[in-house]
């Protein structure tokens, strides 16, 4: 074990945790130290894992808040989607409605065709029944014709007047019977026409009364146009709101991105500071994370300080490169790196009271020199030293606030330390002659020391520069972090303002949508009323057309003219009969012979007349039957066309909207009029256009929703993993602590025994106040009976007391490290009084010469007289000078009585 005199204070300045690491390395080797480092690393990874889980929880809460802000827009989107689905249903229903209307038309045509066919059938039956007696009459007439051929020959022989009168009578009677049949038929038609006309007139009166009560169409049109204008105004307003919401959403998205970007930058810099604070905590093991807690207290209570409070110092320093970082960490010890700088005594007292007394934290405070005339000038101008390879002074290797820099320079003379290059390493002697005591090159530090026993000789201690621990990574710029925080606050305020406007616009959009829906319903109601009035006008017009048609038919037929013709025919027939009777009277004698034949002739004429009357009636009935057959043919064609149209509509409906029967049954609640359905589609389309939703917002909402589910699942899994890992690490930590405590207990027993030999008190304790990073070896000593045991500190114990504690700890450790080949002790008596030096030398000689102990080398510039040197102790005197003083009072021959081994 090598402990030169200038390392004794460094031993006392070791952190309790560093002493623990060196102790377990000495006892258990590098494997045990590696076990401790592995535990620390795994605990650190666990903490990072938990911090990441906390970050995920914060992200989850942020995503939930963002989605909650958009719930109204999402609801509007779903309402619009529902309306569009309804419109889609209406569009599917339209071809089926056309099919239904075509089917109804076909059914109506079929019903009308069946009715006409029934009427035709009845007329056919009537015609057949009417033709049966006519055939009988034809048979009778044929019989009479056969029987009375001779009668006709006889009649021909009559006088020409008789034949003429007979022909006139026959013609008159035929005309009379024809006219009589036509008059009967026209009367029947007139009666039917009159009945229909009366029914139509009654319907017309009812329709006119309804029309009188109903509002005029012009009023409906004005109201509809006015409402359409209102709906268009509302739609334009909704579109304007939608555009504004789109712009606001872009602003919100941009603000979120800006926040995320700024927070990422701030977090990276904050992480750099956090890592630096963590490193300071590891170097200053107080068991309570003093640097971190102190920093948090200062940040949270800035308003309580009168002046500025800086710190920890390491967080205020900005180093340019790795060489400068090495120089700074070599020149400024870790405790100063973790210290705070205050500008006023009140602030210093406040920190000590709050942190040290109330919270029990170990905190170091650097004060700024009160005297303003104190300056930190360089000993020599740097230009005079550049020829030796020296470039600058060490006070230029870092940037810091003025107060921090003055506090550091007051404690550590960086303004007198120099930085050089490889050329300086070649000119060490020349540099030392310039009075330079300490300078640095990129690889080493050079400390020029003069001999304690004369100023003629100098020695240069060269130590390699250790890698930078605190400033290995880039540091955060305090002003930049403040700017980032301000930018983040501005982005948050902008987003909150945009979200507030978005909510107002969403509420206004919803209100406009409701107003638009109400206006649409009003328009639809007015259109239904207008259609009803239009149908009423159409019905009135149809009734008037029917009445006009009936009146035209009445004008075409004048019943009085027909009656006068009939009377004239009767009068003609009567006059002709009178003439015949006169003629027959005149020829009574001539016709007497033919009475029998005349009687038969009259019968024949009667039968013939009946036949002709029947034949004329049949002709009228046949004309009616022909008309009905033409109507049936037209209706059959119309029916076929309507069936064809119905099938075409069905085919189109199945092709355009092929849906199942169950869905088709839901159409029963929809309008049965095509125009009303189209108006309904138009109204719903206007409502859908009113519910304007930003697709980008909905996509972001759904993405965040998916992200929320992923985070919830991941947070749950991470928590379970962290709990299992913590249980495992705690078990390993407990096993490790038990093992280390057994070592420390053995050391403590021996340490106390050794201190008891010099009438003092000492103890070694293992502090376990938390995790493995808080494990500490606490050396406690007391050199006076009235004093309590206090921890070994360079700032409390003197150099000699530190040397005593160092040696006692080494003696207590020796029996646990039996594998060391030899031991070396350098100038252990520096700063120790004679009493304690003699006790130490006695212990050292006793340990080195007892049992199977290792060979021990003790290097010292002087020795006490009367030391218990036994046969196993061999002194060696080394002379390093070419001149020996005359005042030497000791006899060198007396130091080597024993043969050299």
C-alpha positions, 0 to 999 in steps of 0.5 A, spaced: 500 500 500 503 506 497 501 512 501 506 518 500 505 524 505 502 529 500 496 523 499 494 523 507 490 529 506 487 526 500 485 520 504 482 524 509 478 528 503 475 521 500 468 521 500 465 516 505 463 512 498 469 512 495 473 510 501 468 504 501 469 502 494 477 502 495 476 498 502 472 493 498 477 493 492 482 491 497 479 486 501 475 482 496 478 485 489 475 488 483 470 483 483 466 485 489 467 492 487 464 490 480 458 487 484 457 494 487 458 498 480 453 493 477 448 494 483 449 501 482 448 501 474 442 497 475 439 501 480 440 507 476 437 503 470 431 502 474 430 509 476 431 511 469 426 506 467 421 509 472 422 516 470 421 514 463 414 511 466 413 517 469 414 521 462 409 516 459 404 517 464 405 525 463 404 524 456 398 519 457 395 525 461 397 530 455 394 526 450 387 525 454 387 532 455 388 534 448 382 528 446 378 531 451 378 538 448 376 535 441 370 531 443 365 536 441 368 536 434 369 528 434 361 528 436 359 533 430 363 528 425 359 522 428 353 526 427 355 528 420 357 521 419 350 518 421 347 524 417 351 521 411 349 514 412 341 516 412 342 520 406 345 513 403 339 510 405 335 515 402 339 514 396 338 506 396 331 507 397 330 512 391 330 506 386 326 502 390 321 508 391 321 508 383 319 501 383 314 501 388 310 507 384 311 503 377 308 497 381 302 501 384 301 504 377 301 497 374 296 495 379 292 501 378 292 500 370 291 492 371 285 494 376 282 499 370 283 494 365 280 488 369 274 493 370 273 495 363 274 487 361 268 486 366 264 491 362 266 488 356 264 481 358 257 484 360 256 488 354 258 481 350 253 477 354 247 483 353 249 482 345 248 475 345 242 475 349 239 481 344 241 477 338 237 470 340 230 473 339 233 477 332 235 470 330 228 467 331 225 473 328 230 472 322 227 465 321 220 467 322 221 473 316 224 467 312 218 463 313 213 469 311 218 471 305 217 464 303 209 463 304 208 470 301 212 470 295 205 470 292 203 476 296 208 480 294 206 479 287 199 480 288 201 487 292 205 489 286 199 488 282 196 494 286 196 501 284 202 505 284 200 509 289 199 504 294 206 501 292 209 508 293 205 509 300 207 503 302 214 504 301 213 511 304 210 508 310 215 503 311 221 508 310 218 513 315 217 507 320 224 505 319 226 512 320 222 513 326 224 507 329 232 509 328 231 516 331 227 513 337 233 508 338 238 514 338 234 518 342 233 513 348 241 512 347 242 519 348 238 520 354 241 515 357 248 518 356 245 525 358 243 522 365 249 518 366 253 525 364 249 529 368 250 525 374 257 525 373 257 532 372 253 533 379 258 529 382 264 533 379 261 539 381 260 537 388 267 535 388 269 542 385 265 546 391 269 542 396 276 543 393 274 551 392 272 551 399 279 548 401 282 552 396 279 558 400 282 556 407 289 554 404 294 559 403 296 562 396 302 558 393 306 565 392 306 566 400 309 559 400 314 561 395 316 567 398 317 564 405 321 558 402 325 563 398 326 567 405 328 560 409 333 558 403 336 564 404 337 564 411 339 556 411 345 559 406 347 564 410 347 559 416 351 554 411 356 560 409 357 562 417 358 554 418 363 554 413 367 560 415 367 557 422 370 551 419 375 554 416 377 558 422 377 552 426 381 549 421 386 555 421 386 554 429 387 547 429 393 548 424 395 553 430 394 548 435 398 543 432 404 547 430 404 549 438 404 542 440 409 541 435 413 547 437 412 545 445 414 538 443 421 540 440 422 546 445 421 541 451 425 536 447 431 541 447 429 543 454 429 536 457 436 534 453 439 540 457 435 539 463 438 531 463 445 534 462 444 538 468 441 532 472 446 528 470 451 533 472 447 533 479 447 526 479 455 525 478 456 531 484 451 526 488 456 520 487 462 524 489 459 527 495 456 521 498 451 524 504 446 519 504 441 524 502 442 526 495 444 533 498 446 537 491 440 535 488 435 537 494 439 543 495 439 545 488 431 544 488 430 548 494 434 554 491 430 553 484 424 553 488 425 559 493 429 564 489 424 569 491 426 569 498 434 571 497 436 578 497 441 577 491 443 571 486 444 564 488 448 560 484 450 553 484 452 548 484 458 551 482 459 545 476 452 547 473 454 554 472 461 553 469 462 552 461 468 549 459 470 549 452 474 543 450 476 536 454 483 539 456 480 545 459 475 540 463 481 536 465 485 542 468 478 545 471 477 538 475 484 537 477 484 544 480 477 545 483 476 539 488 469 536 488 466 539 494 467 546 491 464 543 484 458 541 489 458 548 493 453 554 492 455 561 491 452 567 495 452 574 494 450 576 501 451 574 508 443 573 509 443 569 503 448 564 506 445 564 513 438 562 510 441 556 506 445 554 512 439 554 516 434 551 511 439 546 508 444 544 514 440 545 520 433 543 518 434 538 512 440 536 515 444 536 508 451 537 507 452 544 503 458 548 502 458 555 501 463 560 497 462 567 499 464 573 494 470 577 497 467 583 500 473 587 498 472 590 492 480 592 491 482 584 491 484 583 484 486 576 481 491 579 476 496 574 472 503 574 475 506 575 469 504 577 462 502 571 458 506 574 452 513 573 456 511 565 457 509 563 450 516 562 448 516 556 453 510 553 450 505 556 455 499 559 451 494 562 457 492 562 464 487 557 467 482 562 469 481 562 462 479 555 461 471 556 463 466 561 463 461 563 469 457 569 472 462 574 475 460 572 482 462 565 481 468 566 477 471 571 483 468 566 488 472 560 485 479 564 484 478 567 491 479 559 493 483 556 488 489 560 484 487 559 477 489 565 475 497 563 477 496 556 473 498 556 466 496 552 460 501 549 455 502 545 449 507 539 448 513 544 447 512 546 454 513 539 456 520 539 453 522 546 457 520 544 464 527 547 467 526 553 463 519 554 466 521 553 473 526 558 473 521 563 471 518 562 478 512 558 475 509 553 480 504 549 476 502 548 469 498 543 465 499 540 458 494 536 455 496 530 458 499 531 464 500 536 470 507 539 472 508 541 479 514 544 481 517 544 488 523 546 492 526 542 497 524 543 504 531 542 506 534 548 502 532 552 496 537 550 491 534 544 488 527 543 485 523 537 483 518 537 479 512 532 480 509 530 474 502 527 474 497 524 468 491 528 467 485 524 469 479 524 465 474 529 466 468 526 470 463 532 471 464 536 464 465 530 459 458 532 456 456 538 453 453 543 458 447 547 458 446 554 457 442 558 463 440 563 458 438 558 453 434 554 458 430 561 460 429 562 453 426 555 452 422 556 458 419 562 456 418 560 449 414 554 451 410 558 456 408 562 450 407 556 446 402 554 451 399 560 452 398 560 444 395 553 444 390 555 450 388 561 447 387 557 440 383 551 444 379 556 447 377 559 441 376 552 438 371 551 443 367 557 442 367 556 435 365 549 436 359 551 440 357 556 435 358 551 429 353 546 433 348 552 434 348 554 427 347 547 425 341 546 430 339 553 427 340 550 420 336 543 421 330 547 424 330 552 418 331 545 413 325 542 417 321 549 416 323 549 409 320 541 408 314 543 412 312 549 407 314 544 401 309 539 403 304 545 404 305 547 397 305 541 394 298 540 398 296 546 395 298 545 388 295 538 388 289 542 390 289 546 384 290 540 380 284 537 382 280 543 381 283 544 374 281 537 373 274 538 375 273 544 371 276 540 365 271 535 366 265 540 367 267 543 361 267 537 357 260 535 360 257 541 358 260 541 351 257 534 350 250 537 352 251 542 347 252 537 342 246 534 344 239 538 344 233 534 347 228 538 344 230 538 337 230 530 338 223 530 341 220 535 335 223 530 330 220 524 333 213 528 333 214 530 326 216 522 325 209 520 328 205 526 325 208 523 318 206 516 320 199 518 322 198 522 315 201 516 311 196 511 315 191 516 313 192 516 306 193 508 306 186 508 309 183 512 304 186 509 299 184 502 302 177 504 303 177 506 295 180 500 294 176 496 299 173 492 294 179 490 290 182 488 296 177 484 299 179 478 296 186 479 299 184 480 306 187 474 308 193 476 305 193 483 307 192 480 314 198 475 313 202 481 310 201 485 316 204 480 320 210 479 316 211 487 316 210 487 324 215 481 324 220 484 319 219 491 323 221 488 330 227 485 326 229 491 324 228 495 330 232 489 334 237 490 329 238 497 330 239 496 337 244 491 336 248 496 332 248 501 337 250 495 342 255 493 337 258 500 337 259 500 344 262 493 345 267 495 339 269 502 343 270 497 349 274 493 346 279 498 343 279 501 350 281 494 353 286 494 347 289 501 349 289 499 357 292 492 355 298 496 352 299 501 357 299 495 362 304 491 359 308 498 358 307 499 366 309 492 367 315 493 363 317 499 366 316 496 373 321 490 372 326 495 369 325 499 375 326 493 379 332 491 375 335 498 376 334 498 384 337 491 385 343 493 381 344 500 384 341 498 391 341 491 392 339 490 400 336 484 403 328 484 405 329 486 412 332 492 410 327 494 405 322 493 410 324 499 414 323 503 408 315 503 410 317 509 415 320 513 409 316 518 404 312 515 399 312 521 394 318 521 390 319 529 390 318 529 397 324 524 398 328 528 394 326 534 398 328 530 404 335 528 401 336 535 399 335 537 406 339 532 410 345 534 405 344 541 407 345 539 414 351 534 413 354 540 410 353 544 416 356 539 420 363 540 417 369 537 421 376 537 419 379 530 417 386 531 420 383 533 427 379 526 427 385 522 424 389 526 430 384 524 435 384 517 433 392 516 433 392 519 440 386 514 442 391 508 439 397 512 442 393 512 449 391 505 449 398 503 447 401 507 453 396 505 458 398 497 456 405 499 456 405 503 463 402 497 466 407 492 463 413 497 465 410 497 472 410 490 473 417 489 470 419 495 475 416 492 481 419 485 480 426 488 478 426 492 484 425 486 489 430 482 485 435 488 486 433 489 493 435 482 495 441 482 492 443 489 495 441 486 502 446 480 501 451 485 499 450 489 505 451 483 509 457 481 506 460 488 506 458 489 514 462 483 516 468 486 513 467 493 516 465 490 523 472 486 523 475 493 521 472 497 526 474 492 532 481 492 530 481 500 529 478 501 536 483 497 539 489 500 536 486 507 538 485 505 545 493 503 545 494 511 544 489 513 549 484 515 544 477 513 541 476 510 534 470 506 530 469 505 523 461 504 521 457 502 515 452 507 513 446 504 509 441 509 509 438 507 502 440 504 496 447 502 494 449 509 492 448 511 499 453 506 502 458 509 506 464 507 510 464 513 516 471 513 520 470 516 526 475 519 531 476 522 538 483 525 540 480 528 547 476 525 552 471 530 552 470 530 545 465 525 542 467 521 536 466 525 529 467 523 522 474 524 519 474 530 515 480 534 512 476 541 514 476 538 522 482 534 524 489 536 523 494 533 518 497 529 524 490 527 526 489 525 519 495 521 519 494 517 525 487 515 522 490 513 516 495 509 519 490 506 524 485 504 518 491 501 514 493 497 520 486 495 521 485 493 514 492 489 514 489 482 516 484 482 511 489 483 506 494 478 507 495 477 500 499 483 499 507 481 497 510 487 501 508 494 503 511 501 503 509 507 507 512 514 505 513 519 510 508 517 515 511 521 521 510 528 517 505 533 521 505 528 527 508 529 534 513 525 537 508 521 542 504 519 536 510 518 531 513 513 536 506 510 537 505 509 530 512 507 529 512 502 534 505 499 531 508 499 524 514 495 527 510 490 531 506 489 525 511 488 520 515 483 525 510 479 528 508 472 525 508 471 517 507 479 516 509 482 509 515 485 508 514 493 509 518 499 507 518 505 511 521 511 507 522 518 512 527 523 512 528 522 519 527 518 525 526 518 532 531 516 537 530 510 541 525 506 537 525 499 538 529 496 532 529 489 533 533 484 529 528 484 523 529 491 522 534 494 517 535 501 516 538 504 510 541 511 509 541 514 502 545 520 501 542 525 495 548 530 495 555 531 494 556 535 500 555 533 507 554 538 512 559 538 518 554 539 523 552 532 523 550 529 530 549 522 528 553 516 527 552 512 521 555 506 523 551 505 529 545 504 524 547 497 521 549 493 526 545 487 523 548 483 517 544 485 511 540 480 508 
